[in-house]
């Protein structure tokens, strides 16, 4: 084990704890037995013209709780503890294994990142609940990363299997999360503001844990309660730009083409009056996690620098740039004097060229390992804050100057593994995987460089 590994582990686990959804909800939501209050200054309102603080008298109607995402269950647990028996009914959908001991709010485990039948059935239950609300009621919506896959209601004429095919194609193409969600919103009866439309005219409050760059509420979980100013035409253009037009199911393509011709109604835009009764509050983000990580690193004796919370692009290419910064630290002490901790966050992508096992963080680590061969004084890690990197049980990977030597000693060709997007088995065999188990949160990824050379 590299001598910097324990510090690295403390730093990223501190970041994950800082965006724990249970504590974020507890810090912001209050109930005095009659009035529900969202405390001013705790959340960031998505619409600045709306008041930061919010209160609602629950004695005049019923409270319903719905939600979807990897963090939805922990958010729901906090809501239950705050509001207890005042909750009239509730349903949340979360990823398999991401459950909490809920008593009042029903939870359904479903597939992620590819939607499945459980998600479809759970979404139908949410739709039924929302159709039965009244203007006197309040709907509390809990949204976090993963909600796009878990909240599944295909547009009329499109099957779950066809949605699954589109999701798989987009995941393999290297499309950004915003691009993926633009397509998914136009193939859905609940994303892109349609959930808010189902609940109207009931007042809706959405608590959001962001997993997208820039914290755009219309992209997080494909914005089920948010206005959507994208279009069917944009969805078609995205498929075309990634060479997917001829690969998606015919009924999907025809649906998008009908929408682009104006035959189908667009998703509700920011000008739609239904959003006058919808409020949004951001309770967690990658920036919050990075700030906590930087403070922890300082407490451990490092000089900290946050590069960005918007890292995007091919994981292996970003890793090369990150590795170059790490090597610069050891040569000139720039851009910050060692002992140093340099941090970034965001959501890189992987364009699949092979059929290997891995995820973007593992590919990042393996690519970085190639670049820092022989450099003894740095450690580079990339970690998914949700504890799951791709379809694996690892949160990410770590690299040091000895990774390439260890691979050769085990007769493993690193470049071949990279070409097949097969980072997991190599990192696993050499002991370079990071495993946290499900964290119950999700604010994209965190990358760390540690350097202790004086």
WOLINHU-V653258 format. One record per helix or strand of 2 or more residues. SS is the DSSP state (~ for helix, > for strand). FROM is the first residue (numbers start at 1). TO is the last residue. Records with the same first field share a line. If there is no record, write none. Layout:
SS = FROM-TO ; FROM-TO
This chain:
~ = 5-18 ; 21-28 ; 58-60 ; 72-86 ; 117-131 ; 147-150 ; 160-173 ; 177-185 ; 194-199 ; 213-215 ; 220-222 ; 232-241 ; 250-260 ; 273-277 ; 286-299 ; 315-332 ; 360-371 ; 403-409 ; 414-419 ; 423-430
> = 29-31 ; 35-38 ; 44-45 ; 54-57 ; 63-68 ; 87-95 ; 106-110 ; 138-143 ; 203-209 ; 278-284 ; 303-311 ; 340-346 ; 378-384 ; 396-400 ; 433-434 ; 445-451
